[in-house]
Amino acid sequence: MSVLPDLHLHYVQACQNLSQPENPFIARVLQEADKNDEISTKGITLKLAGNNHLVPVPRVTDDDLGVLVNVLGQAAFVTGLDLAYNLLTDAGAKTMATFLQENSTLQYLNLMFNDIGTSGAELIAAALHSNQSLVHLRMTGNKIGNQGGMFFASMLKINSTLEKLDLGDCDVGLQCLVATAIALTQNKSLKAINLNRPLLFSRQEETTVHIARMLRSNSSLVELHLGKHEMKNFGVERLCEALYENSSLRYLDLSCNNIICDGVKFLGELLKRNQILQILDLNANRIEDVGAIYLSEALATRNKGLLALSVVSNNITGEGLVALAQAMHSNMTLSHIYIWGNKLDRSTCVAFSELIMVGRLQPDCTDVAPYEVDGEVFLAELSHGLGRHRYWAPRCAAVSPGAANASLEILAGSEY
């Protein structure tokens, strides 16, 4: 039996050597890690997220990180590091960049919703020019700006290891999106990218045109998030034209855009011919009944590839929702559907209640649950959805990872 490495002891010693007070939160997590019997054979992810606790914890600071990386320098079995929702700044990013240049075992790094800016982004992106181990990086919510995003776009032209990059809510701009699209025409390793909520000041949809052009030639990208891009029917048409020629994309997120029924018509035609796309997120658009019927016709007659569809908050009434429910009776492939936030009338409640009662729709694969009052069926909301664990992950898995999660595990290693 191999002797387990003592991370906590090394941490205490490092704090003494660097004259840095111990962070009780880090100490507790390292103590828990030391008790893991598989730590030296399978590798572990240290979960130091500052928001994921019932009792408030002292969040990780730049100084805390300096001590931590000192400990991890000799801990090759630590293959994942979750530092989300802490107090890291550009100084912490500098420490992490130095660590990434020297480390050859870390595969997953989550820095989402810290306080890293443009200069910190430059340092981390530069470190990834030479790092050959990191597979998944989350920068979500750090205000790195357009220039910070440009550093990551340049990195994608050089790095051939990174498979998943999350730049959502990072205040990137038009130039960054265009540069990223150009980089992805050359990059053959990246499988998933989140570009949600950029700061765009043009209504010409230039970024969508460039992303569509990239999709025509890119054969490695599996997952693409384009939420809050102010995309309209023109942009959707450009994307659909490109996806006729694309054979790799399986997850397309178009949530929180300005897509109406005319744009969904292009998606409906695409679904009749494209059998590769597995997940389509149209949450918070305005497709209404006409758009829902376009989708239901494609799903009922020609499409046998789509696994999950979200039409949450799209101003759809019973007519469109019942059409989608009926499509599920003839389409046995579609397993996940999310409809809350629309106008759920009596016919909708009956239709989806029947789907669940006969077993066609599993309770953990939708965001509604039927109940009866005085013999009449109603639907209650469930906390399920395609982005359920995108910004938060429970310490104890209450549901199976594939149930109503961000990507239904279509991408190996998408959540390390």
C-alpha positions, 0 to 999 in steps of 0.5 A: 500500500502506497503512502498517501501524500500529506497535503495539509502538512505541506501547507502548514509548513509552506505557510510558516516558511512564507510567513503567511497565515493559514486559510482555514478553508484551504486547510480543511479541503486539503485535510479532506483530500488527504483522506482520499484513498485514490488520491495517488492513483486517479488524481483529484480536483481540489474544490476551493470554490468560494460560493459552494458552501452552506456556511460562509468560508474565508475566500482565497486571496492572492496571498493564499494562492501563492502558498497553495501553488507552492504546495501543489508544485510537488503534488502531481496527483492534483489534476484539477483546481476549482478556484471559482468565486474567490478574491483573486486579482491580476496578482493572483493571475501572475502567480497562476501563470507562473505555475502553469508554465512550470506544471505539467499535470493540471488538466482543469482550472476554474477561475470563474467570477474572480477579479482578474482583469486584462493584464491577468488575462495576458499572463494566463494566455501567455502561459498557455503558449507553452503549457501542454497539460491544461484541457479545460479553462474557465475564465467566466465573469472576470472582466478581462475586456476586449483586449484580454479576450484578444490575448486568448484568441492569439493563444488559440493559434498556438496552443494545441492541448486546450479542449474547452475554453469559457470566456462567457460574461468577460466583457469581450468585444467585436474584435475579440470575437472576430479574432477568435473565429479566425483562430478557430479556423486553424485550431484543431484541438478546441472542442467547446467554447463559451462566448456568451454576453459580449459587449457589442455596439453594432447591430450589423451582426458582423461577429455572427458572419465570422463565426458562421464562416469559421463553422464551415471549415472547423471540424473539431468544435462540438459545443458553441455558446452564443447567448446574449449576442443580440442575434436576429434572423439574419444571423441565424440564417448565416449560422444555418447555412454554415451548419449544412457544411459542418459535421462536428457541432453537437451543442448550439446555444442561442439563448437570450437573443432576438430570434423570432419565428422567421429565424426559427424557420431556418433552424427547422429546415436545418434540423430536417437535414442535419442529424449531427446537432444534439442540443439546441438552446433557444431559451429566452427568445421570442419564437412564439407558436409559429416558431414552435410549430416549425420545430415540431414539424422538423422533429416529427418528420425528418430529424432523428438526431436532436436529444435536447431542446429548450424553448423556455420563455419564448411566448409560446401558447398551447398551440405550439407547446402541444405541437412539440408534445405531439412531435415527441410521440413520433420522434423517439430520439428527443429525450430532454425538453424544457418549456417553462416560462411560456403560456401553459394552458390546459391543453399543454398541461394535459399533453405533457402530463401524458408524455410523463405518465406513459414514460415517454418523457422522464421526470429528470429530463424536463422542467415541469411536473404534473399535479392534480387539483379537483381533477384538473391537471396542472404543471409545476416548475422543476429546477432543471435546464440546460444550464443547470450547473453552469455557474454552480455545482452542488457538493453532493450530486443530487441527480445523475450528471447527465440529467438536465445538465449543461452539456449532457456529457456529450463532450468527454471531459467537459466538466472535469 
